Amino acid sequence: MSIVLVINSGSSSLKYQLIEAEPGAMLATGLIERIGGEGRGHLTHRDETADEGSGTWDADVDVPDHSAAFDVMLEAFASTGPSLDANPPIAVGHRVVQGGARFFEPTVITNLVKINIEELAPLAPLHNPANLEGIDAAERAFPEVPHVAVFDTAFHQTMPPAAYTYAIDRAIAAKHRVRRYGFHGTSHRYVSRTAAEFLDRPIEVLRMIVLHLGNGASACAISGGRSVETSMGMTPLEGLVMGTRSGDIDPAVLPYLQHRVGLDADGIDELLNTRSGILGLGGHRDMRDLIAASQAGDRDATLALEVYTHRVRSYVGAYAAQLGRVDAIVFTAGVGENASIVREWSLAGLEGFGVEVDVERNRERGSGSRRISTDASRVAVLVVPTNEELEIARQTLMVV
């Protein structure tokens, strides 16, 4: 069997899935929240193999730290299923956000690897330390199986220097590791390969643009299965407009706000990461709420939607120029998979580039991969649901 336990450890949460990587069957899912917080945490566990109406555990739990969270997870498997004795994982795959320029493939975790993840923590201070806590706790819970780190940044390590280099003093950039790293790599990798399978064409000959549009959003230009350009930069702030993040902004705005508004570095960081994006423009961080407000006549919401899709369209045009030819544009993640108006507005006016969206196909809802372009469109426009956990499981299996 090819069963892998996939772990996504946050500072106060633990997401997990038990997956049979081949053929890709989900056996169990779970989320433990409010780890280390005041009061009790909360567990939601689902045995995906159980009959409908059973196999669910939803309860408040005591989780003072990540080790306690793993104990709760093991208890959930034992009491609710599926049994880990009957479905033992052959490995544990860990999502790690920042691998810097050091990690460009899934890597078996050793003490040296953990030291490197810790050294890269300044580049992802909210993520890498939490990822490490999850790794340490998982190694105590599953000491007999290999543990593998799958890095969000690894897929983008194929970008050429011209794509990842910022035009600042090179000595400062080198000393402080300032460059574009990119994120959502596991999603872009999974979606691009799934799109190639859908088109029944070898990924090695395809040039595509993948648009991962969720609360966080990024675009990626992929040539022959390799990332050659991506919109997120040294941090996930750069690029597209997102739920609460500004995306691209004139850097001179920052000292201007320091002098005019009195914001310090922490204040600017908080503004750009948590009070900007569609929330800052339209008052809603969830795209569904923003679309509903726009359709009800809210002008701020409509402008936010226009800014959002304008930015996506700009990146599509830029990446088409970098690729030289585009065979497919692929939408994925929560917004990309479900918001037909975002897809329609993002590609409006690109008919001259061979992009023709079929209005009816675009508005039809579906759960799997589907084509939303016209039969005559030179560029295939697809919707492909992402599955980062399955990609982590498969990359873990590939290593072990």
C-alpha positions as CSV (number, residue, x, y, z in Angstrom):
1,M,0.0,0.0,0.0
2,S,1.1,3.6,-0.6
3,I,-0.5,5.3,2.4
4,V,1.0,8.7,3.5
5,L,0.1,10.9,6.4
6,V,0.2,14.5,5.2
7,I,0.8,17.2,7.9
8,N,0.3,21.0,7.5
9,S,1.3,22.5,10.8
10,G,0.5,26.1,11.7
11,S,1.4,28.1,14.7
12,S,-2.0,27.3,16.4
13,S,-3.4,24.6,14.1
14,L,-2.7,21.2,12.7
15,K,-4.3,20.0,9.5
16,Y,-3.8,16.4,8.5
17,Q,-4.9,13.9,5.8
18,L,-4.4,10.2,5.5
19,I,-4.0,9.5,1.8
20,E,-3.4,6.4,-0.3
21,A,-1.2,8.3,-2.8
22,E,-1.8,5.8,-5.6
23,P,-4.4,6.0,-6.9
24,G,-5.1,9.1,-4.8
25,A,-7.8,8.0,-2.3
26,M,-8.5,10.1,0.7
27,L,-8.9,8.0,3.8
28,A,-9.2,10.6,6.6
29,T,-9.1,14.4,7.1
30,G,-8.7,16.4,10.3
31,L,-8.2,19.8,11.7
32,I,-7.1,20.8,15.2
33,E,-7.4,24.5,16.0
34,R,-6.4,26.8,18.9
35,I,-3.3,24.9,19.8
36,G,-1.6,26.5,22.8
37,G,-4.3,29.1,23.2
38,E,-6.4,30.1,26.2
39,G,-9.0,27.6,26.9
40,R,-9.6,24.4,25.0
41,G,-8.8,23.7,21.4
42,H,-11.2,22.1,18.8
43,L,-10.9,18.9,16.8
44,T,-12.8,18.0,13.6
45,H,-12.0,14.5,12.3
46,R,-13.6,12.7,9.4
47,D,-13.2,9.0,8.4
48,E,-13.7,9.3,4.7
49,T,-14.1,5.6,4.3
50,A,-17.1,5.5,6.7
51,D,-20.7,5.4,5.7
52,E,-22.4,8.8,5.4
53,G,-23.6,10.1,8.7
54,S,-20.9,8.3,10.7
55,G,-17.1,8.4,11.2
56,T,-17.0,12.0,12.4
57,W,-15.6,13.4,15.6
58,D,-16.2,17.1,16.4
59,A,-15.2,18.1,19.9
60,D,-13.4,20.5,22.2
61,V,-10.0,19.1,23.2
62,D,-7.0,19.9,25.4
63,V,-4.1,20.9,23.2
64,P,-1.5,22.9,25.0
65,D,1.1,22.2,22.3
66,H,1.7,20.3,19.1
67,S,2.7,17.1,20.8
68,A,-0.7,17.1,22.6
69,A,-2.3,17.8,19.2
70,F,-0.7,14.6,17.8
71,D,-1.9,12.6,20.8
72,V,-5.5,13.9,20.1
73,M,-5.1,13.0,16.4
74,L,-4.0,9.5,17.2
75,E,-6.9,9.1,19.6
76,A,-9.3,10.2,16.8
77,F,-7.9,7.6,14.4
78,A,-8.2,4.9,17.1
79,S,-11.8,5.8,18.2
80,T,-13.4,7.1,15.0
81,G,-11.3,5.5,12.2
82,P,-9.9,4.5,10.0
83,S,-7.5,2.4,12.0
84,L,-3.9,3.2,11.6
85,D,-3.0,-0.4,12.4
86,A,-5.0,-1.5,9.4
87,N,-3.9,1.5,7.3
88,P,-0.3,2.2,8.5
89,P,1.4,5.2,6.8
90,I,4.7,4.3,5.2
91,A,5.8,7.9,5.5
92,V,4.8,11.3,6.8
93,G,4.8,14.2,4.4
94,H,5.2,17.7,5.8
95,R,4.3,21.0,4.1
96,V,7.1,23.5,4.7
97,V,6.6,27.0,3.4
98,Q,10.1,28.4,2.9
99,G,12.9,26.3,1.5
100,G,14.9,29.3,0.2
101,A,17.4,28.5,-2.5
102,R,18.6,25.4,-0.6
103,F,15.7,23.0,-1.3
104,F,14.5,22.4,-4.8
105,E,12.9,18.9,-4.4
106,P,11.1,16.9,-1.6
107,T,13.7,16.0,1.0
108,V,13.9,13.3,3.7
109,I,14.1,15.2,7.0
110,T,17.3,14.9,9.0
111,N,18.7,17.0,11.8
112,L,20.6,19.0,9.2
113,V,17.5,19.6,7.2
114,K,15.7,20.9,10.4
115,I,18.7,23.2,11.1
116,N,18.3,24.6,7.6
117,I,14.5,25.1,7.9
118,E,15.2,27.0,11.2
119,E,17.9,29.1,9.6
120,L,15.4,30.1,6.8
121,A,12.8,31.1,9.4
122,P,13.5,34.9,9.0
123,L,12.1,34.6,5.5
124,A,8.9,33.0,6.8
125,P,8.7,33.9,10.5
126,L,5.0,32.9,10.8
127,H,5.4,29.6,9.0
128,N,8.7,27.8,9.2
129,P,8.9,27.7,13.1
130,A,5.3,26.3,13.2
131,N,6.3,23.8,10.5
132,L,9.2,22.7,12.6
133,E,7.0,22.2,15.7
134,G,4.8,19.9,13.6
135,I,7.8,18.0,12.4
136,D,9.2,17.5,15.9
137,A,5.9,16.3,17.2
138,A,5.3,14.0,14.3
139,E,8.7,12.4,14.6
140,R,7.8,11.6,18.2
141,A,4.4,10.2,17.2
142,F,5.7,8.2,14.2
143,P,9.4,7.4,15.0
144,E,9.6,4.3,12.8
145,V,8.8,5.8,9.4
146,P,10.6,8.4,7.2
147,H,9.5,12.0,7.3
148,V,9.7,14.2,4.2
149,A,9.6,18.0,3.8
150,V,7.8,19.3,0.7
151,F,8.6,23.0,0.2
152,D,6.1,25.5,-1.2
153,T,9.1,27.3,-2.8
154,A,10.8,24.3,-4.4
155,F,8.8,24.2,-7.7
156,H,10.0,27.7,-8.5
157,Q,13.7,27.0,-8.2
158,T,13.8,26.4,-11.9
159,M,13.2,30.1,-12.6
160,P,16.1,31.8,-14.4
161,P,18.1,34.5,-12.6
162,A,16.5,37.2,-14.6
163,A,13.1,36.2,-13.2
164,Y,14.1,35.8,-9.5
165,T,16.6,38.7,-9.1
166,Y,15.5,42.1,-7.7
167,A,17.3,45.2,-9.0
168,I,18.7,46.3,-5.7
169,D,22.3,46.5,-4.4
170,R,23.6,43.0,-5.1
171,A,25.8,42.8,-2.0
172,I,22.9,43.6,0.3
173,A,20.6,41.2,-1.7
174,A,23.1,38.3,-1.4
175,K,23.9,38.9,2.3
176,H,20.2,38.9,3.3
177,R,18.9,36.4,0.7
178,V,16.7,39.0,-0.9
179,R,15.2,37.5,-4.1
180,R,12.0,36.1,-5.5
181,Y,11.2,32.6,-4.2
182,G,7.5,32.2,-5.1
183,F,4.9,30.1,-3.2
184,H,2.0,27.8,-3.9
185,G,4.5,25.5,-5.7
186,T,2.8,22.2,-4.8
187,S,-0.5,23.6,-6.2
188,H,1.1,24.9,-9.4
189,R,2.9,21.6,-9.9
190,Y,-0.2,19.4,-9.3
191,V,-2.5,21.6,-11.5
192,S,-0.1,21.9,-14.4
193,R,0.4,18.1,-14.6
194,T,-3.4,17.5,-14.2
195,A,-4.1,20.0,-17.0
196,A,-1.7,18.2,-19.3
197,E,-3.4,14.9,-18.6
198,F,-6.8,16.5,-19.3
199,L,-5.5,17.9,-22.6
200,D,-3.9,14.5,-23.3
201,R,-0.7,16.1,-24.2
202,P,2.8,15.6,-22.8
203,I,3.6,18.3,-20.3
204,E,7.1,18.6,-21.8
205,V,5.7,20.4,-24.9
206,L,3.1,22.6,-23.2
207,R,3.4,26.3,-22.2
208,M,0.7,27.3,-19.7
209,I,-0.3,30.0,-17.2
210,V,-1.7,28.7,-13.9
211,L,-3.8,31.1,-11.8
212,H,-4.1,29.9,-8.2
213,L,-6.8,32.3,-7.0
214,G,-7.8,31.8,-3.3
215,N,-7.5,34.0,-0.3
216,G,-3.9,34.0,-1.2
217,A,-3.3,34.2,-5.0
218,S,-0.4,33.7,-7.4
219,A,0.2,33.3,-11.1
220,C,2.8,31.0,-12.6
221,A,4.2,30.7,-16.1
222,I,5.1,27.1,-16.8
223,S,7.1,25.8,-19.7
224,G,7.6,22.1,-20.2
225,G,6.5,21.4,-16.6
226,R,9.0,23.9,-15.2
227,S,8.2,27.2,-13.4
228,V,9.9,30.0,-15.3
229,E,8.1,33.0,-13.7
230,T,5.8,33.5,-10.7
231,S,4.0,36.5,-9.1
232,M,4.7,36.0,-5.4
233,G,8.2,37.2,-4.4
234,M,10.4,37.0,-1.4
235,T,7.2,36.8,0.6
236,P,3.6,36.0,-0.4
237,L,2.7,39.7,-0.5
238,E,3.9,40.5,-4.0
239,G,1.9,40.0,-7.1
240,L,-1.9,39.6,-7.5
241,V,-4.5,41.3,-5.4
242,M,-5.6,38.9,-2.6
243,G,-8.2,38.6,0.2
244,T,-6.3,40.9,2.6
245,R,-3.0,41.5,0.8
246,S,-2.3,44.4,-1.5
247,G,-0.1,42.6,-4.0
248,D,2.1,44.8,-6.2
249,I,2.5,48.4,-4.9
250,D,4.9,51.2,-5.6
251,P,7.6,50.8,-2.8
252,A,7.8,54.5,-2.4
253,V,4.3,54.4,-0.9
254,L,5.8,52.8,2.2
255,P,8.1,55.7,3.3
256,Y,5.4,58.1,2.2
257,L,3.0,56.5,4.7
258,Q,5.7,56.5,7.3
259,H,6.1,60.2,7.1
260,R,2.5,61.3,6.4
261,V,0.5,58.8,8.5
262,G,3.1,57.9,11.1
263,L,3.0,54.2,10.5
264,D,6.1,52.3,11.6
265,A,7.4,49.1,10.0
266,D,5.0,46.9,11.9
267,G,2.1,49.2,11.0
268,I,2.9,49.1,7.3
269,D,3.3,45.3,7.4
270,E,-0.1,45.0,9.1
271,L,-1.7,47.3,6.6
272,L,-0.4,45.6,3.5
273,N,-1.0,42.0,4.7
274,T,-4.2,42.2,6.7
275,R,-6.1,45.4,5.8
276,S,-5.6,45.6,2.0
277,G,-6.6,43.5,-1.0
278,I,-10.3,43.2,-1.7
279,L,-11.0,43.7,2.1
280,G,-9.4,47.1,2.0
281,L,-11.0,48.1,-1.3
282,G,-14.4,46.6,-1.0
283,G,-15.0,45.7,2.6
284,H,-15.1,42.0,2.2
285,R,-12.2,39.5,2.4
286,D,-14.3,36.6,1.0
287,M,-14.8,36.8,-2.8
288,R,-18.3,35.4,-2.5
289,D,-19.4,38.2,-0.3
290,L,-17.6,40.8,-2.6
291,I,-19.4,39.5,-5.7
292,A,-22.8,39.5,-3.9
293,A,-22.2,43.1,-2.7
294,S,-21.2,44.2,-6.3
295,Q,-24.3,42.6,-7.8
296,A,-26.4,44.4,-5.2
297,G,-25.0,47.7,-6.4
298,D,-22.1,48.4,-4.1
299,R,-19.7,50.5,-6.1
300,D,-16.7,49.9,-3.8
301,A,-17.2,46.2,-4.2
302,T,-17.4,46.5,-8.0
303,L,-14.2,48.6,-8.1
304,A,-12.5,46.0,-6.0
305,L,-13.6,43.3,-8.4
306,E,-12.4,45.3,-11.3
307,V,-9.0,46.0,-9.7
308,Y,-8.6,42.3,-8.8
309,T,-9.4,41.0,-12.4
310,H,-7.4,43.8,-14.0
311,R,-4.3,42.7,-12.1
312,V,-4.9,39.0,-13.2
313,R,-5.3,40.1,-16.8
314,S,-2.0,42.1,-16.6
315,Y,-0.1,39.1,-15.4
316,V,-1.6,36.9,-18.1
317,G,-0.4,39.3,-20.7
318,A,3.1,39.6,-19.2
319,Y,3.5,35.8,-18.9
320,A,2.3,35.3,-22.4
321,A,5.1,37.5,-23.5
322,Q,7.6,35.6,-21.4
323,L,6.4,32.2,-22.7
324,G,6.2,33.3,-26.3
325,R,3.2,30.9,-26.8
326,V,0.4,29.9,-24.5
327,D,-1.3,26.6,-24.9
328,A,-3.5,26.7,-21.8
329,I,-4.6,29.1,-19.1
330,V,-5.7,27.2,-16.0
331,F,-7.8,28.5,-13.1
332,T,-7.6,26.8,-9.7
333,A,-8.2,27.2,-5.9
334,G,-11.3,28.5,-4.2
335,V,-11.9,31.6,-6.3
336,G,-10.5,30.3,-9.5
337,E,-12.6,27.1,-9.3
338,N,-15.9,28.7,-8.3
339,A,-16.1,32.4,-9.3
340,S,-17.2,32.4,-12.9
341,I,-17.3,36.2,-13.0
342,V,-13.7,36.4,-11.9
343,R,-12.7,34.1,-14.7
344,E,-14.8,36.0,-17.3
345,W,-13.5,39.4,-16.3
346,S,-9.9,38.3,-16.0
347,L,-9.8,37.1,-19.6
348,A,-12.1,39.7,-21.1
349,G,-10.6,41.4,-24.2
350,L,-7.9,38.8,-24.8
351,E,-9.6,37.4,-28.0
352,G,-6.8,38.9,-30.1
353,F,-4.4,36.6,-28.2
354,G,-6.4,33.5,-29.1
355,V,-8.3,33.4,-25.8
356,E,-12.1,32.9,-26.2
357,V,-14.1,32.0,-23.1
358,D,-17.4,30.2,-23.7
359,V,-20.0,32.1,-21.5
360,E,-22.2,29.1,-20.9
361,R,-19.4,26.6,-20.2
362,N,-17.8,29.1,-17.8
363,R,-21.1,29.6,-15.8
364,E,-21.7,25.8,-15.5
365,R,-20.6,24.5,-12.1
366,G,-18.7,21.3,-11.9
367,S,-16.5,19.4,-9.5
368,G,-13.7,18.1,-11.8
369,S,-11.4,19.4,-14.4
370,R,-13.3,21.1,-17.3
371,R,-12.8,23.3,-20.3
372,I,-14.4,26.7,-20.4
373,S,-13.0,28.0,-23.6
374,T,-14.8,27.8,-27.0
375,D,-14.0,25.0,-29.4
376,A,-12.4,27.6,-31.7
377,S,-10.2,29.1,-29.0
378,R,-6.5,28.7,-29.8
379,V,-5.7,28.8,-26.1
380,A,-7.4,26.1,-23.9
381,V,-8.9,27.7,-20.8
382,L,-9.5,25.2,-18.1
383,V,-10.7,24.9,-14.5
384,V,-8.7,22.3,-12.6
385,P,-9.3,21.7,-8.9
386,T,-6.1,21.8,-6.9
387,N,-5.1,19.1,-4.4
388,E,-2.0,20.1,-2.6
389,E,-2.2,17.3,0.0
390,L,-2.3,14.7,-2.7
391,E,0.7,16.3,-4.4
392,I,2.6,16.3,-1.1
393,A,1.7,12.6,-0.6
394,R,2.9,11.7,-4.1
395,Q,6.1,13.7,-3.7
396,T,6.7,12.0,-0.4
397,L,6.1,8.6,-1.9
398,M,8.5,9.4,-4.7
399,V,11.3,10.1,-2.2
400,V,10.8,7.1,0.0
